[in-house]
Amino acid sequence: MFKTLANAWKIPDLKRKMIFTIVIVLLYRLGACIPVPYVSSDALNYIVTVNSSGSIFDYLNILSGQAFSQATLFALGVSPYITASIVIQLLTIAIPYLERISKEGEEGQKKLNQLTRIATVVLGLVTSFGYYKLLENNNAITNKGVFPAFVIILSYCAGSSLVMWLAEKINENGIGNGISIILFANIVSRLPSMIHNLWSAYLTSGNAGKIILGIGVIIVSLAATALIVFITDSERRLPIQYAKKVVGRKMYGGQSSTLPLKVNMTGVMPMIFANSIVSIPATIQMFVNPKQGSFWAGFFNLFGTDGWLYAVLTAILIVAFAYFYVTISFNPIEVANNLKKNGGFIPGIRPGKPTSDYITKVLSRITLIGALFLVVIAVVPLVANIISGAKLSSLAFTGSSIIIVVGVVLETAREIESQMTMRHYKGFLD
């Protein structure tokens, strides 16, 4: 692998793309350190990391590389951009006009990208306003007034727009997917502090129970990483046979191929959706701040990460979103029609509707396997936190972080490998 990277570095085009990606990531991390005026970072850090464990803000803090809790320019990270992309994708299915645009090729994609940018700015403004109200309600603003509010809201909105621009620049001129690369950089930036906390709190505590627990966390993390790599690369290959046809004096077709269906076709998106929705009650609790002992305080506490209801709802929503995302991203009818037009068929299955029904049946089964895999990765840290009596709250979203990091590494490695293969170099998998 390292030899392959060295060979890739020798190729001017790949070298330029790799340097460009690294520079963009460094610029992003620099922006994540620029503080927003009129905001107390100490008060905000306490709110997010101590007083809001399990809320959506806790999750956003992970995805932003702690920029959220430190009240910096890129506090919102790529969240508005991701949400806008998902909304536009869903609207493309629901609105006929957008569906027609999506089928217009490159020009249609440009129009959808422009709509995504507009939606990102709008969502950035809304999220920035909500973030400002959170700061105001928790006395994290040093100077209240119209002008400070204007500066804070616009700073966060401008930061989210700049993150979108940086992600798109990576897509155009760099290596890998821009959003994924930024998320990867944010999560990796927290690894040193996580390792230090694990080392000081458990491995060097002198308590046999804590030492065993720390070793168990390491073993489970390594096992989860290996499982993620295995499932991510796993796929069900449906055999495809093309009919022979005679054109003039020559015979065409007759070759065999496969239709690969990835086990984890949805990636980490169902986990992100599920965590965001399940964390809504805890987030609302932060805004309304009900009195302790009241009915609403007890109701909101049911959805904490240290409760079984949170884990159960997370598992159910992950499975539901996995099937939903596969439904909107993969069309078996279209695949079956394309096979029929090209003279292809699955051995033993008639072309047309029987083929689409068969693909749907197979896809439903492997989607269940992929969804259960995501459930295990997401729920195991939650169950460990519950069993430990909320002593492992920092590990609540570890599963999501691991799958994002591993997925980005594999995706980037494949892209470099494909470009190396075109230049007759050995790839990572050789």
C-alpha positions, -999 to 999 in steps of 0.1 A, spaced: 0 0 0 27 25 9 47 16 -22 15 23 -42 12 57 -26 48 64 -34 41 55 -71 10 76 -71 30 105 -57 54 102 -87 25 108 -111 21 146 -116 -17 145 -121 -23 124 -90 3 143 -70 -15 176 -78 -49 162 -68 -35 148 -35 -18 180 -26 -49 200 -35 -70 178 -12 -46 181 17 -45 219 13 -83 221 13 -84 199 45 -58 221 62 -78 253 52 -109 237 67 -92 228 99 -79 264 101 -114 277 97 -125 253 125 -102 272 148 -114 307 141 -137 318 169 -170 337 163 -172 370 182 -195 376 212 -197 339 221 -182 323 252 -165 291 241 -161 279 277 -199 281 284 -207 265 251 -183 237 256 -200 229 289 -234 230 273 -225 207 244 -201 182 259 -214 180 295 -250 192 296 -262 178 263 -249 142 260 -269 124 235 -285 154 218 -282 162 181 -257 189 191 -234 162 206 -236 144 173 -229 176 153 -199 182 175 -185 149 165 -191 155 128 -176 190 130 -144 180 148 -154 198 180 -158 231 161 -194 231 173 -186 231 210 -158 256 205 -180 282 188 -158 285 157 -166 296 122 -172 261 109 -194 251 138 -222 238 116 -198 218 94 -212 200 65 -246 193 81 -266 219 62 -250 207 29 -258 171 37 -294 179 47 -299 201 16 -286 173 -7 -310 148 9 -339 171 6 -332 179 -31 -328 142 -38 -361 134 -21 -379 162 -40 -365 149 -72 -386 119 -68 -417 137 -55 -418 167 -80 -421 159 -117 -402 191 -128 -372 182 -107 -374 146 -120 -372 159 -156 -342 180 -147 -324 151 -132 -327 132 -165 -312 161 -186 -277 149 -181 -249 173 -172 -269 204 -176 -297 190 -154 -271 181 -127 -258 216 -128 -293 229 -121 -298 205 -92 -264 215 -78 -275 251 -79 -307 243 -61 -287 223 -35 -265 254 -29 -295 276 -24 -311 251 0 -278 249 19 -277 287 24 -314 287 36 -308 258 60 -276 274 72 -296 306 81 -323 287 99 -298 265 117 -277 295 126 -307 313 141 -316 282 161 -280 280 173 -281 316 183 -312 310 204 -295 281 221 -266 303 230 -289 330 242 -310 307 264 -278 292 280 -261 326 286 -232 317 263 -233 352 246 -210 378 260 -227 408 245 -265 407 237 -281 430 211 -292 432 175 -257 437 161 -241 408 179 -270 386 169 -265 397 133 -228 389 134 -232 355 150 -259 343 127 -242 355 95 -209 341 107 -223 306 111 -242 308 78 -211 320 59 -191 293 75 -215 266 63 -215 281 28 -177 281 28 -176 245 39 -199 236 10 -176 255 -14 -146 236 -1 -163 202 -4 -172 210 -40 -137 220 -48 -124 186 -36 -150 170 -58 -138 190 -88 -100 190 -84 -91 166 -55 -92 129 -46 -124 114 -31 -158 128 -22 -156 163 -6 -181 158 21 -167 124 31 -131 138 32 -141 167 55 -161 143 78 -131 120 78 -108 149 88 -131 160 116 -135 126 131 -97 118 129 -89 152 145 -106 139 177 -86 106 178 -57 119 198 -79 133 226 -100 101 226 -69 79 229 -56 102 257 -89 100 276 -90 62 272 -54 58 283 -57 81 313 -92 72 325 -90 34 321 -57 19 311 -35 37 336 -62 41 363 -48 13 385 -83 -1 388 -85 -37 374 -121 -33 363 -114 -1 344 -83 -16 328 -104 -46 316 -131 -22 303 -105 -2 284 -90 -33 268 -125 -44 259 -133 -11 242 -101 -14 221 -109 -50 211 -145 -42 202 -133 -12 182 -108 -33 162 -134 -60 157 -160 -34 145 -134 -20 121 -127 -54 106 -165 -61 103 -171 -28 86 -144 -35 60 -158 -70 53 -194 -58 49 -185 -27 29 -166 -48 4 -193 -76 3 -217 -78 -26 -242 -102 -41 -234 -108 -78 -263 -118 -99 -253 -137 -131 -262 -120 -164 -262 -138 -197 -265 -119 -230 -283 -135 -259 -264 -143 -292 -274 -124 -323 -262 -126 -359 -255 -93 -377 -245 -100 -413 -219 -128 -412 -208 -120 -376 -222 -132 -343 -225 -108 -314 -233 -114 -277 -233 -145 -258 -210 -133 -231 -216 -136 -194 -215 -108 -168 -227 -101 -133 -249 -75 -116 -232 -65 -83 -255 -56 -54 -236 -42 -24 -247 -56 9 -244 -21 25 -257 -1 -4 -269 28 18 -236 35 36 -238 55 68 -269 75 58 -295 55 77 -274 59 109 -272 97 104 -309 99 98 -318 77 128 -294 95 152 -307 129 141 -344 119 146 -340 100 179 -319 129 193 -347 155 186 -364 151 221 -331 157 238 -325 187 216 -359 202 224 -352 197 261 -322 220 257 -344 247 242 -374 245 265 -354 236 296 -382 221 317 -381 220 355 -366 190 371 -392 166 384 -419 179 360 -438 157 336 -420 171 305 -386 166 322 -394 129 328 -407 126 292 -376 140 277 -354 119 299 -369 88 284 -350 96 252 -316 99 267 -287 78 254 -286 60 287 -321 45 282 -332 14 264 -359 34 245 -332 53 227 -314 21 216 -346 4 204 -358 34 184 -324 38 169 -324 2 157 -360 4 143 -353 37 124 -320 24 110 -338 -6 94 -366 17 81 -343 43 66 -321 16 50 -351 2 31 -363 37 23 -329 49 10 -325 17 -12 -359 23 -26 -351 58 -38 -316 51 -49 -320 18 -68 -348 11 -93 -351 -27 -101 -377 -20 -129 -353 3 -147 -324 -22 -144 -346 -50 -157 -357 -29 -186 -322 -20 -195 -312 -57 -194 -341 -65 -217 -332 -38 -242 -296 -50 -244 -306 -87 -247 -295 -96 -212 -312 -119 -188 -307 -137 -155 -305 -175 -161 -337 -192 -151 -356 -158 -149 -378 -145 -177 -370 -109 -189 -392 -80 -179 -413 -80 -147 -401 -114 -134 -365 -101 -136 -375 -69 -117 -394 -90 -91 -364 -113 -86 -340 -84 -82 -363 -68 -57 -365 -100 -37 -327 -104 -36 -322 -67 -29 -347 -69 0 -328 -97 16 -293 -82 14 -307 -48 25 -319 -65 57 -284 -79 62 -268 -45 57 -294 -28 79 -288 -53 107 -251 -47 103 -256 -10 108 -278 -17 138 -250 -37 154 -225 -10 148 -248 18 161 -265 0 190 -236 -19 206 -219 13 219 -254 25 232 -259 -9 250 -224 -7 265 -232 28 278 -265 16 293 -250 -14 310 -222 7 324 -247 31 340 -240 60 315 -203 59 323 -194 55 286 -215 83 271 -185 94 251 -188 61 231 -224 66 222 -217 76 186 -184 58 182 -200 33 158 -211 60 134 -176 76 135 -158 43 128 -180 34 98 -175 69 83 -137 68 87 -134 32 73 -158 40 44 -139 71 34 -106 53 35 -119 25 13 -136 48 -11 -104 70 -15 -82 39 -19 -104 26 -47 -103 59 -65 -65 60 -63 -63 24 -73 -85 29 -104 -63 58 -115 -32 37 -108 -46 8 -128 -51 31 -158 -14 39 -156 -4 3 -154 7 4 -117 -2 -22 -92 -32 -14 -70 -39 -17 -33 -56 -50 -37 -29 -67 -57 
